[in-house]
Amino acid sequence: MRLGIVHNVDVEAASTQMATGHLCIACAIDVAVATLDVGVAKMFVTKLVKEENVEALKSGRKTWEDLAVSVSATSGC
């Protein structure tokens, strides 16, 4: 599977949204892709972009910890 990401994050708008308590899904994806192992980033981003997860995060039904990805799940990749 290939994942394409259009990197178009407005840094000022993102920092303003984060300061006011709004979620910054694009920032989370950007950080995951930049810092995580490819397999782990793929699993995290796949979980994150599901509409039901985004809505659950926004409403408070889920937390960022609920979207955690186990590194052991990628062993052998």
Secondary structure, 3 states (H helix, E strand, C coil): CCCCCCCCCCHHHHHHHHHCCCCCHHHHHHHHHHHCCHHHHHHHHHHHCCHHHHHHHHHCCCCHHHHCCCHHHHCCC
